[in-house]
Amino acid sequence: MIKFLQSVNPYNKLWKLFLVNIVISLFAMVLFTDGLSSSLANMLKYFVWSFCICFSQWVGHVYINNKLNKYLSWQHQTIKRALVSFFAIIGYAVFAYVIVQLLMTTIFLGHFPNNLISWLLNTGIIPTIFIAFGVTLLFTAIGFLNAWKRTLIESEKFKTEMLAYKYETLQNQINPHFIFNSFNVLSDLVYEDQKKAVNFIKQMSQLFRYVLDSRDKELVPISEELKFVESFAFLLQTRFEDKLTIAIDVNVEYDEMMVPMALQLLLENCVKHNEVSSQNPLSVKIIRKENYIEVSNNLQLKSIGLDSKKTGLANITQQYAFFTDKEVIVEQTESHFSVKVPILKISES
């Protein structure tokens, strides 16, 4: 019982909950009865009667509101939440009022009313409905205000996370190691295969152009992301040759979206954290599985070198959490590692 009262108590102490209801009960007693002009016994009777009504209404209204907060979001189900709240609170208010009135009438007056409807109309059920309506409006206003505040906070949090994610992704693209390795490969190609060198430069140009174009976008069409990943895959395969195989087989619709540079970061992680050699070639697959795109590779982790903090994967997960309830799925077995990112629709985002 104590835990239940604490769950419907907006104050830090239970005695404050009872004190507030006592004050409201005294006010209601003065407003709706002539108890103060009667004997002390009548005053006590009317006070208990008024307190039972006030307390049952308070507890019920707050309990209903708290329960609805768990199942219906003001942010995402505004109209449904407002309607359910309206009917639930008013329905409870009438039911609780009738039960308390019947109990108090039976206990203090010693009889059960003959004409129930007429009796209810004369005992204040109409004001109770109006009060319940006012409470519903109050909860609705508070709900809208809290939802608005949460939206602002989440929006700012998302912007911060997005900046951190894009900064890290940009770092992965233009860090000295990447540039050094790319120009090393290019310098060899210039002497060995000029046609391939020209194609290599073209792919590098497309890669950096995409990075710059997508840095201010929250979502991009998957078709654009795939073209970008193909350019990145070309650079990697040119560098590692037959030591690395990258297979991309993804069919998408025009309105299917994803977080920019997510696939590139996952592909980069495959190469970064696994051995890529003639003895242990690395095989990476990017495929579609229902409403997910999966990036998988054979697992052959480097025994020395990088200490992975998985910040890149954590950032991707945070970005997707802002747009969808679908989770980024990470699976690892003894031989394979895979990450599935949800496919987003324009209407969902």
ZAVO-259628 format. One line per field, with one value per residue (C-alpha): residue in three letters; z, y, x; residue number from 1. Coordinates in steps of 0.1 Angstrom, whole numbers. Each point is the difference from the previous one (the first is absolute). Example, Ala and Ser with C-alpha at 12.3 -4.5 7.8 and 13.67 -1.06 7.14 Angstrom:
# residues 2
rest <- ALA; SER
w <- 78; -7
v <- -45; 34
u <- 123; 14
nr <- 1; 2
END
This chain:
# residues 349
rest <- MET; ILE; LYS; PHE; LEU; GLN; SER; VAL; ASN; PRO; TYR; ASN; LYS; LEU; TRP; LYS; LEU; PHE; LEU; VAL; ASN; ILE; VAL; ILE; SER; LEU; PHE; ALA; MET; VAL; LEU; PHE; THR; ASP; GLY; LEU; SER; SER; SER; LEU; ALA; ASN; MET; LEU; LYS; TYR; PHE; VAL; TRP; SER; PHE; CYS; ILE; CYS; PHE; SER; GLN; TRP; VAL; GLY; HIS; VAL; TYR; ILE; ASN; ASN; LYS; LEU; ASN; LYS; TYR; LEU; SER; TRP; GLN; HIS; GLN; THR; ILE; LYS; ARG; ALA; LEU; VAL; SER; PHE; PHE; ALA; ILE; ILE; GLY; TYR; ALA; VAL; PHE; ALA; TYR; VAL; ILE; VAL; GLN; LEU; LEU; MET; THR; THR; ILE; PHE; LEU; GLY; HIS; PHE; PRO; ASN; ASN; LEU; ILE; SER; TRP; LEU; LEU; ASN; THR; GLY; ILE; ILE; PRO; THR; ILE; PHE; ILE; ALA; PHE; GLY; VAL; THR; LEU; LEU; PHE; THR; ALA; ILE; GLY; PHE; LEU; ASN; ALA; TRP; LYS; ARG; THR; LEU; ILE; GLU; SER; GLU; LYS; PHE; LYS; THR; GLU; MET; LEU; ALA; TYR; LYS; TYR; GLU; THR; LEU; GLN; ASN; GLN; ILE; ASN; PRO; HIS; PHE; ILE; PHE; ASN; SER; PHE; ASN; VAL; LEU; SER; ASP; LEU; VAL; TYR; GLU; ASP; GLN; LYS; LYS; ALA; VAL; ASN; PHE; ILE; LYS; GLN; MET; SER; GLN; LEU; PHE; ARG; TYR; VAL; LEU; ASP; SER; ARG; ASP; LYS; GLU; LEU; VAL; PRO; ILE; SER; GLU; GLU; LEU; LYS; PHE; VAL; GLU; SER; PHE; ALA; PHE; LEU; LEU; GLN; THR; ARG; PHE; GLU; ASP; LYS; LEU; THR; ILE; ALA; ILE; ASP; VAL; ASN; VAL; GLU; TYR; ASP; GLU; MET; MET; VAL; PRO; MET; ALA; LEU; GLN; LEU; LEU; LEU; GLU; ASN; CYS; VAL; LYS; HIS; ASN; GLU; VAL; SER; SER; GLN; ASN; PRO; LEU; SER; VAL; LYS; ILE; ILE; ARG; LYS; GLU; ASN; TYR; ILE; GLU; VAL; SER; ASN; ASN; LEU; GLN; LEU; LYS; SER; ILE; GLY; LEU; ASP; SER; LYS; LYS; THR; GLY; LEU; ALA; ASN; ILE; THR; GLN; GLN; TYR; ALA; PHE; PHE; THR; ASP; LYS; GLU; VAL; ILE; VAL; GLU; GLN; THR; GLU; SER; HIS; PHE; SER; VAL; LYS; VAL; PRO; ILE; LEU; LYS; ILE; SER; GLU; SER
w <- 0; 9; -34; -18; 18; -8; -37; -1; 23; -18; 33; 17; 31; 5; 27; -26; -22; 29; 11; -35; -1; 34; -11; -32; 21; 24; -30; -16; 33; 3; -36; -4; 35; 31; 22; 17; 13; 16; 29; 4; -8; -33; -8; 5; -20; -29; 2; -3; -28; -19; 7; -14; -32; -5; 8; -22; -29; 5; 3; -30; -23; 7; -2; -34; -13; 11; -16; -33; 0; -2; -29; -20; -9; -2; -26; -24; 8; 9; -12; 13; 33; 5; -9; 22; 29; -4; 1; 26; 26; -4; 1; 31; 16; -4; 11; 31; 9; -1; 20; 27; 2; 3; 28; 19; -3; 12; 29; 12; -9; 5; -33; -37; -24; -16; -32; -9; -30; 18; 30; -20; -17; 34; 15; -23; -28; -26; 18; 3; -38; -6; 25; -17; -33; 14; 14; -35; -16; 27; -6; -38; 3; 23; -24; -30; 19; 11; -34; -15; 25; -7; -37; 3; 23; -24; -30; 16; 11; -35; -15; 24; -8; -37; 1; 19; -24; -31; 15; 7; -35; -16; 20; -13; -35; 1; 28; -10; -2; -25; -22; 3; -11; -28; -14; 3; -21; -24; -5; -9; -24; -18; -12; -3; -14; -9; -10; 34; 17; -17; 12; 35; 1; -13; 28; 26; -13; 2; 35; 14; -19; 17; 34; -5; -15; 27; 31; 6; -8; 27; -25; -35; -27; 3; -38; 6; 29; -21; -27; 26; 15; -34; -4; 34; -8; -32; 19; 25; -25; -21; 31; 12; -34; 4; 38; 3; -16; 3; -14; -1; -8; 11; -17; 14; -8; -6; 33; 22; 21; 25; 21; -22; -1; 23; -26; -6; 37; 3; -30; 14; 33; -18; -14; 31; 25; -21; -16; -38; -15; -27; 27; 15; -26; 12; -15; 6; -11; -1; -7; 7; 25; 0; 16; 9; -17; 13; -1; 9; -2; 9; 35; 3; 25; 2; 29; 6; -9; 3; 33; -12; 22; -24; 0; -37; 4; 31; -20; -28; 26; 15; -33; -10; 35; -8; -32; 8; 27; -20; 15; -17; 3; 7; -2; 5; -3; 1; -37; -10; 11; -14; 6; -13; -3; -5; -33; 6; -20; -8; 16; 32; 4
v <- 0; 24; -7; 7; 33; 10; -8; 26; 25; 30; 12; -13; -10; -19; 24; 28; -21; -4; 36; 13; -23; 11; 37; -8; -20; 29; 23; -24; -5; 38; 4; -29; -6; 19; -21; 30; 13; -33; -20; -13; -35; 12; 19; -31; -21; 24; 4; -38; -2; 29; -15; -34; 16; 23; -27; -26; 25; 11; -35; -13; 29; -1; -38; 0; 28; -19; -32; 17; 16; -35; -12; 31; 26; 37; 4; -27; -8; 34; -2; -36; 9; 30; -19; -30; 23; 19; -30; -19; 29; 11; -37; -6; 33; -9; -36; 9; 28; -23; -27; 24; 18; -33; -12; 32; 3; -36; 5; 34; 3; -36; -5; -8; 26; -11; 20; -3; 24; 28; -5; 2; 32; 16; -11; 18; -25; 28; 22; -32; -5; 36; -3; -33; 18; 28; -26; -16; 34; 6; -34; 6; 34; -14; -30; 23; 22; -30; -15; 33; 3; -36; 6; 30; -19; -30; 23; 17; -34; -13; 29; -5; -37; 6; 24; -24; -28; 20; 13; -36; -11; 29; -9; -35; 13; 26; -13; 0; -38; -1; 28; -15; -35; 14; 21; -29; -21; 28; 6; -37; 1; 30; -21; -34; 8; 36; -8; -16; 30; 24; -21; -1; 38; 2; -23; 20; 32; -15; -12; 33; 18; -22; 6; 38; -2; -22; 16; 22; -27; -21; -28; -8; -23; -35; 1; 29; -17; -31; 20; 16; -34; -14; 28; -8; -37; 6; 19; -28; -28; 19; 3; -36; -17; -37; 1; 17; -9; 24; -12; 25; -13; 24; 9; 31; 22; 38; 9; -22; 19; -5; 19; 15; -18; -28; -27; 15; 0; -36; -10; 20; -19; -34; 10; 18; -28; -31; -15; 6; -22; -25; -28; 14; 19; 20; -4; 27; -3; 29; -14; 7; -22; 11; 35; 0; 4; -24; 5; -33; -13; -31; 5; 1; 27; 16; -14; 32; 37; 18; 1; 3; 21; -6; 37; -1; -28; 18; 32; -18; -16; 34; 16; -27; 2; 35; -10; -34; -25; -28; -8; -4; -37; -12; -37; -19; -36; -18; 5; 30; 35; 19; 33; 6; 36; 8; 12; 32; 13; 37; -2; -15; 25
u <- 0; 29; 16; -33; -4; 36; -7; -29; 17; 17; 15; 31; -19; -33; -12; 0; -24; -24; 4; -9; -31; -11; 1; -19; -25; -6; -5; -25; -18; -5; -10; -25; -14; -11; 22; 17; -32; -11; 13; 35; -12; -15; 31; 22; -25; 1; 37; 6; -26; 17; 35; -10; -13; 30; 26; -16; -2; 36; 15; -20; 8; 37; 2; -18; 23; 31; -11; -8; 34; 15; -21; -10; 25; -10; 28; -10; -37; -13; -36; -5; 16; -23; -32; 9; 10; -33; -23; 20; 2; -36; -12; 20; -11; -37; 5; 20; -23; -31; 17; 12; -34; -19; 24; -1; -38; -4; 25; -9; -37; -9; -20; 5; -15; -33; 3; 37; 1; -19; 21; 32; -11; -7; 33; 24; 8; -1; 26; 21; -1; 10; 29; 11; -1; 21; 25; 2; 8; 26; 17; -2; 17; 27; 4; 4; 25; 21; -1; 11; 29; 11; -1; 22; 25; 0; 5; 30; 14; -5; 18; 30; 1; -3; 29; 21; -9; 7; 33; 11; -11; 18; 31; -1; -1; 27; 23; 37; 1; -28; 15; 35; -12; -21; 28; 24; -23; -5; 37; 5; -29; 13; 30; -17; -35; -8; -36; -6; 17; -24; -29; 15; 2; -36; -13; 20; -16; -35; 7; 11; -28; -26; 15; -3; -35; -14; 15; -31; -26; -17; -10; 9; -15; 15; 7; 24; 16; 6; 17; 23; 8; 8; 26; 14; 0; 19; 28; 3; 0; 26; 21; -3; -6; -9; 4; -34; -33; -30; -34; -29; -34; -27; -33; -18; -30; 3; -15; 22; 25; 28; 25; 27; 34; -12; 9; 34; 7; -10; 21; 29; -3; 2; 34; 12; -6; 7; 31; 1; 28; 7; 0; -33; -20; -29; -35; -26; -37; -25; -35; -36; -19; -37; 0; 36; 33; 26; 38; 18; 35; 20; 14; 38; 8; 34; 19; 19; -5; -32; -19; -37; -23; -29; -8; -8; -26; -14; -4; -19; -23; -7; -8; -25; -16; -11; -18; -15; -8; 17; 34; 34; 7; 35; 7; 33; 9; 33; 5; -21; -10; -29; -19; -35; -13; -37; -13; -20; -29; -5; -35; 15; 28
nr <- 1; 2; 3; 4; 5; 6; 7; 8; 9; 10; 11; 12; 13; 14; 15; 16; 17; 18; 19; 20; 21; 22; 23; 24; 25; 26; 27; 28; 29; 30; 31; 32; 33; 34; 35; 36; 37; 38; 39; 40; 41; 42; 43; 44; 45; 46; 47; 48; 49; 50; 51; 52; 53; 54; 55; 56; 57; 58; 59; 60; 61; 62; 63; 64; 65; 66; 67; 68; 69; 70; 71; 72; 73; 74; 75; 76; 77; 78; 79; 80; 81; 82; 83; 84; 85; 86; 87; 88; 89; 90; 91; 92; 93; 94; 95; 96; 97; 98; 99; 100; 101; 102; 103; 104; 105; 106; 107; 108; 109; 110; 111; 112; 113; 114; 115; 116; 117; 118; 119; 120; 121; 122; 123; 124; 125; 126; 127; 128; 129; 130; 131; 132; 133; 134; 135; 136; 137; 138; 139; 140; 141; 142; 143; 144; 145; 146; 147; 148; 149; 150; 151; 152; 153; 154; 155; 156; 157; 158; 159; 160; 161; 162; 163; 164; 165; 166; 167; 168; 169; 170; 171; 172; 173; 174; 175; 176; 177; 178; 179; 180; 181; 182; 183; 184; 185; 186; 187; 188; 189; 190; 191; 192; 193; 194; 195; 196; 197; 198; 199; 200; 201; 202; 203; 204; 205; 206; 207; 208; 209; 210; 211; 212; 213; 214; 215; 216; 217; 218; 219; 220; 221; 222; 223; 224; 225; 226; 227; 228; 229; 230; 231; 232; 233; 234; 235; 236; 237; 238; 239; 240; 241; 242; 243; 244; 245; 246; 247; 248; 249; 250; 251; 252; 253; 254; 255; 256; 257; 258; 259; 260; 261; 262; 263; 264; 265; 266; 267; 268; 269; 270; 271; 272; 273; 274; 275; 276; 277; 278; 279; 280; 281; 282; 283; 284; 285; 286; 287; 288; 289; 290; 291; 292; 293; 294; 295; 296; 297; 298; 299; 300; 301; 302; 303; 304; 305; 306; 307; 308; 309; 310; 311; 312; 313; 314; 315; 316; 317; 318; 319; 320; 321; 322; 323; 324; 325; 326; 327; 328; 329; 330; 331; 332; 333; 334; 335; 336; 337; 338; 339; 340; 341; 342; 343; 344; 345; 346; 347; 348; 349
END
